[in-house]
Amino acid sequence: WECRVRNAGGELVFSEDHGSPRLLVRVDGQLAAVTMTQGAIPQRVPRVGDKETRGYTDGDVTVRFDFVVTWVAPEAVREARPWDENIRADVTVTVVKGTARSVHRGYRAVCVR
């Protein structure tokens, strides 16, 4: 599943497009092109409560997304509209830049399988 993550204010902070080798993430208001270094995109349909961790880096900044699935569309909806956002998750984002580490909670993801 590929996800878009928004912060508590609704601002888009991350969007996965796995047709691209590098992805964009917003860190401290700036966009950084990052590469996945931890985790993999799951191939099976998740269940509510499933946890997934994905890590990305650009060399200077490391970002980890900890997803907890909160909602999955019924199978009939997923099959009829596979391009729709059919998975939702709560996300904790951890950013490490040099020796500074910050943890951000209350983020939300909408995902497409």
The 8 nearest C-alpha neighbors of each residue, nearest first, counted from 0:
[[1, 112, 111, 40, 110, 41, 2, 42],
 [2, 0, 110, 111, 15, 112, 16, 40],
 [3, 1, 110, 109, 15, 108, 14, 4],
 [2, 4, 14, 108, 109, 13, 110, 15],
 [5, 3, 108, 13, 107, 12, 11, 2],
 [6, 4, 11, 10, 9, 12, 107, 106],
 [5, 7, 106, 9, 8, 10, 107, 12],
 [6, 8, 106, 9, 105, 5, 107, 10],
 [9, 7, 6, 10, 5, 106, 11, 105],
 [8, 10, 5, 6, 7, 11, 106, 107],
 [11, 9, 5, 6, 8, 12, 7, 4],
 [10, 12, 5, 13, 4, 9, 6, 3],
 [13, 11, 25, 5, 24, 4, 10, 6],
 [14, 12, 24, 4, 3, 11, 23, 25],
 [13, 15, 3, 2, 4, 16, 23, 24],
 [14, 16, 1, 2, 17, 22, 3, 13],
 [17, 15, 18, 19, 14, 22, 1, 2],
 [16, 18, 19, 15, 20, 1, 22, 21],
 [17, 19, 16, 20, 15, 21, 22, 1],
 [18, 20, 17, 21, 16, 22, 15, 34],
 [21, 19, 18, 17, 22, 34, 16, 35],
 [22, 20, 34, 33, 19, 32, 23, 35],
 [23, 21, 33, 32, 15, 34, 24, 19],
 [22, 24, 32, 31, 33, 13, 30, 14],
 [23, 25, 13, 31, 30, 12, 26, 32],
 [24, 26, 30, 12, 29, 28, 31, 13],
 [27, 25, 29, 28, 30, 24, 31, 12],
 [26, 28, 29, 25, 30, 94, 12, 24],
 [29, 27, 26, 25, 30, 12, 24, 31],
 [30, 28, 25, 26, 27, 31, 24, 12],
 [31, 29, 25, 24, 23, 26, 32, 28],
 [30, 32, 24, 23, 33, 25, 29, 26],
 [33, 31, 23, 22, 21, 57, 24, 30],
 [34, 32, 57, 56, 22, 21, 55, 23],
 [33, 35, 21, 55, 56, 36, 57, 22],
 [36, 34, 55, 54, 37, 56, 33, 53],
 [35, 37, 55, 54, 34, 56, 38, 53],
 [38, 36, 54, 53, 35, 55, 39, 52],
 [39, 37, 53, 52, 54, 36, 40, 35],
 [40, 38, 41, 37, 53, 35, 52, 36],
 [39, 41, 0, 42, 38, 1, 53, 51],
 [42, 40, 43, 39, 0, 44, 45, 51],
 [41, 43, 40, 44, 0, 112, 45, 39],
 [44, 42, 41, 45, 0, 112, 40, 46],
 [43, 45, 46, 42, 112, 41, 0, 71],
 [46, 44, 43, 49, 47, 68, 71, 86],
 [45, 47, 49, 48, 71, 44, 68, 70],
 [46, 48, 68, 69, 49, 70, 71, 45],
 [47, 49, 68, 67, 46, 69, 50, 45],
 [50, 48, 68, 46, 47, 67, 45, 51],
 [51, 49, 67, 66, 48, 68, 52, 65],
 [50, 52, 66, 65, 67, 53, 49, 38],
 [53, 51, 65, 64, 38, 66, 54, 50],
 [54, 52, 38, 37, 64, 63, 65, 51],
 [55, 53, 63, 37, 36, 62, 35, 64],
 [54, 56, 35, 34, 36, 62, 33, 61],
 [57, 55, 61, 33, 58, 34, 60, 62],
 [56, 58, 33, 59, 60, 32, 34, 61],
 [57, 59, 56, 60, 61, 33, 34, 55],
 [60, 58, 57, 96, 61, 97, 56, 95],
 [59, 61, 96, 56, 57, 95, 58, 62],
 [62, 60, 56, 95, 55, 94, 96, 63],
 [61, 63, 94, 55, 93, 54, 56, 95],
 [64, 62, 54, 93, 92, 53, 55, 65],
 [63, 65, 92, 53, 52, 91, 66, 54],
 [66, 64, 52, 91, 90, 51, 92, 63],
 [65, 67, 90, 51, 50, 89, 88, 52],
 [68, 66, 50, 88, 89, 49, 48, 69],
 [67, 69, 88, 47, 48, 49, 87, 70],
 [68, 70, 88, 47, 87, 48, 67, 89],
 [71, 69, 87, 47, 86, 68, 72, 88],
 [72, 70, 86, 85, 73, 87, 47, 46],
 [71, 73, 85, 77, 76, 86, 74, 70],
 [74, 72, 76, 75, 77, 71, 85, 78],
 [73, 75, 77, 76, 78, 72, 79, 71],
 [74, 76, 78, 77, 73, 79, 72, 80],
 [75, 77, 79, 74, 73, 78, 80, 72],
 [78, 76, 81, 74, 80, 75, 79, 72],
 [77, 79, 75, 76, 81, 80, 74, 73],
 [80, 78, 76, 77, 75, 81, 74, 82],
 [79, 81, 77, 82, 83, 78, 76, 85],
 [82, 80, 77, 83, 78, 79, 112, 111],
 [81, 83, 80, 111, 84, 112, 85, 77],
 [84, 82, 81, 80, 85, 111, 77, 110],
 [83, 85, 111, 110, 109, 86, 82, 87],
 [84, 86, 72, 111, 83, 71, 110, 77],
 [87, 85, 71, 110, 70, 109, 84, 111],
 [88, 86, 109, 70, 108, 69, 68, 110],
 [89, 87, 68, 69, 108, 67, 107, 66],
 [88, 90, 107, 67, 66, 106, 108, 68],
 [89, 91, 66, 106, 65, 107, 88, 92],
 [90, 92, 104, 65, 103, 64, 106, 93],
 [91, 93, 64, 103, 63, 102, 90, 65],
 [94, 92, 102, 63, 62, 101, 103, 91],
 [93, 95, 62, 101, 100, 61, 102, 96],
 [96, 94, 100, 61, 99, 60, 97, 62],
 [97, 95, 60, 99, 98, 59, 100, 94],
 [96, 98, 99, 95, 59, 60, 100, 61],
 [97, 99, 96, 100, 95, 101, 60, 94],
 [100, 98, 96, 97, 95, 101, 94, 60],
 [99, 101, 95, 94, 96, 98, 102, 93],
 [102, 100, 94, 93, 103, 95, 99, 92],
 [101, 103, 93, 92, 94, 104, 100, 91],
 [104, 102, 92, 91, 93, 101, 105, 106],
 [105, 103, 91, 106, 92, 102, 90, 7],
 [104, 106, 7, 107, 90, 91, 6, 89],
 [105, 107, 6, 90, 7, 104, 5, 89],
 [108, 106, 89, 5, 90, 4, 88, 6],
 [109, 107, 4, 88, 3, 87, 2, 89],
 [110, 108, 87, 2, 3, 84, 86, 88],
 [109, 111, 2, 86, 84, 1, 0, 87],
 [110, 112, 84, 0, 1, 85, 83, 82],
 [111, 0, 1, 110, 81, 85, 44, 86]]
